[in-house]
């Protein structure tokens, strides 16, 4: 049985997320989820940390919810 290693190096780092968010344009229509990009741009560092953890868990668990497709 495989165990998830919490101490392993993240595959998607916080800086990856923050760099991607910083390159996004403002004043665009929201996506199908209704979330505006400004919510990510102005959310701050804590959201980038949480998104990084979320995406790493998707990769480590080899699972992506259908809502993300």
Buried (B, 14 or more C-beta within 10 A) or exposed (E): EEEEEEEEEBEBBBEBBBEEBEEEEEEEEEEEEEEBBEEBBEEEEEBBBEBBBEBBEBEBEEEEEEEEE
